[in-house]
Amino acid sequence: FGTPAGAPRLGADATREPAGTSHFVVVDARGNAVSMTTTVESLFGSGRMAGGFFLNNQLTDSSLVPTAADGTPAANAVAAGKRPRSSMSPVIVLDREGRLVGALGSPGGSSILAYNAKALIGALGWGLPLQEAFDLPNLVAKGDGFGADTEGFPSAVRDGMAARGVVLRPNTTETSGLHGGLWRDGRWDGAADTRREGVARTQ
């Protein structure tokens, strides 16, 4: 801390650090699709690309302590040639013939996988319109903890789960921001999560 002798005077740091993640899906008239999660910590990371990938601007997806207290190396320590752990999982859905039938994804930190799974089960497994699938309450199980949109679950469901030892607590991670579309009945069924900003536009 402080200013070392001989250090140049610098202005205030103006680095733009928007919070959170965003996701978008685009499908053109020819059936080309992009499902893109737009963060590598900050939006588009460092803003620099190498080999077709945006470079991270932080190392928070890696262990900042290289060893445990007993000296055991951390599995996720920063090192050359390693990939940081990440829950980003933009989804492209293909049918059995390899044709595009959908694309979706979400921000949400380590809960992204649960948000995507909920949407896919609701839309593909239960046949819900995509907006209804996105609007289902979230439930994120991590170890023995269960974070949820607690008020979105009927009290009977919450009581039944509690009786089985599953106590729903408010979600402590970023909320979902699902965005995507499914090809149904000759048209795109587009949707955007109402928990965040975003819209779906189809033609």
N, C-alpha and C positions, 0 to 999 in steps of 0.2 A: 504494500500500500504506500501511498505517497508518490512523490516525483523524484526519481533518482537524479543525482547531480549530472548535468549535461544532457538530460533527456529533452527532446523538443517539446514545445507546447502544442497540444492537440485540442481540436474542438470537440464538442460533445459527440458521442457515438450516435450516428443516425441510422444504424442498421435496422431495417424493417423486419420485425419478428412477429408476423401474424400468428395467432394461436390456432392450433388445431390443423385439421386435414380437410380436404375436399375431395369429391369424387364426381366424375362425369362420364356419361356414355353418349356416343354419337354413332348413328348408323346412317349411311347415305343411301341413295336410290339404287345403287348397284349391289347393296348388301355388304359393303365393307363396314367393319365395326371397330370401334375403339372403346375399351373399358379402362379408364385411367384413374388411378388414385394419385392425387397431385401434391404429395408431400414427401420430402425426405428430411424430416424435422420441419424446417420452414417450407413454405410453398416453393416447389421445384428446387428444394435444397439450396445448394450454393449458386444455382443459376447457370452452372457450367456442365457441359455434357462431355463424356468420353466413351467411345465405343457404343453409342446409342443409349447410354444410361446417364441420368442426371446424378451428379455427385452430391453426397450428403454434406451438410454444413455443420453438423454436430456429431458427436460420438455417443449420444445417449442411448442408442440401441446396442451398445457394447458395454461390457463391464469396465468401469473407470478404475477399478482396483484390480491389478493383474493377478494377485494371489489371495487365497484365503488366509486367515490368521495363522494357520499352521504351515503356511508356505505352499500349499497345494495350488497349482495354477488354475485360474478361473477358465472355465470352458469358453466363455464369451469375451475373453480379454482382447483388447485391440492388438492386431498383428497384421502384417502384410499378407495378402492373399486370402483373407477370411471374409465371410459375409456376415454383416450384423444380423441379429435376429429381428424379424419384422412380422407383423400381423397383416400387412397390406395384402389384400387378395382380390384384385379385380377379377370378375368372373365373365367368361364367355360360355354360353350354353349352345351345344350342337346336338342335332338329332342323330339317330343311328346311321344316317347316310352322310353325316359330316356337314349338314347344312346349318347355317346360323338360325337359331330360334330365340335367342335372348342374350342379354348382357346386363350386368348389374354390379354394384359394389357400394362401399360405404366408408366414411371415416369412422373413427372410434377407437384408435389406439389398439390395445390388446383385445378389445371386444369385437373387432371387425369380423372375425371368423364366426362368432355367434350371431351377429346381425345378418350376415349373408346367409347362414344356414337357416335362420328363421324365415327369411324371405323366400328362399328356395323351397322349403318344406310347405309354406303356406300357398305359394303360387303353383308349384309343380305337383306336390304331394296331395294337397287339399283342393286344388283347382280354384283358389280364390283369385279375383281380379288383383292385379299387381299392387294397386294402391292399398287394398285391404290387407294384403300380405305384409306390406311395409308398415302399415299402421298397427299391426298386432303388437301387444306389449312385449318388450324385450326381457329375456331372462338369460343371464350370463353366469355360468358355473365355472368357478376357478378354484380348484382344490375343494375344500370343504366350505367355501363361501359362495353365496348365491345373491348376486346383485340383480336388481330388476327395476322395471317401471312399476313399482309396487302398487300404485293406485290404479294401474291399468288392468290388474287381475281382479276378478270378482272375489268377494270376501270368502265365498265357499271354496274357491280354489286355493286361496291363501291358507285357510284353516285346514283344508285337507292336506296340503303340503307340509304345514307345520306339524300336523299329527304324525307325519312320516319322518320328522326330523329335518325338514327342509324349510328353514326360516328365510323368507324373502326380505332383503334389506335394500334400501335405495342404492342404485347403481353409483359406484364411486369413480367410474371412468367416463370418458367422453361419450355423449349420447350418440345414437345412430343418425346417419344422414344418407340413407339409402337412395339410390338413383338408378334408374334403368328402364328396360323395356323387354317385353316378350312378344313374339310374333304369334298371334292367335286369330283364327278365323279370317285370315287374309288381311290383317292389319296389325299395326303395332299398338300394344297395350303399354303405354308409358306411365311412369309414376315417379314422384319425388317425395321423400320423407317429410312429413309435416313438422317434425321435431326441429328442423333446421330450415335455413333459406334454401330455395331451389324450386325449379319448375320442370315440368315435362312438356315437350312440344312434339307433336306428331303430325304428319301430313298423309 
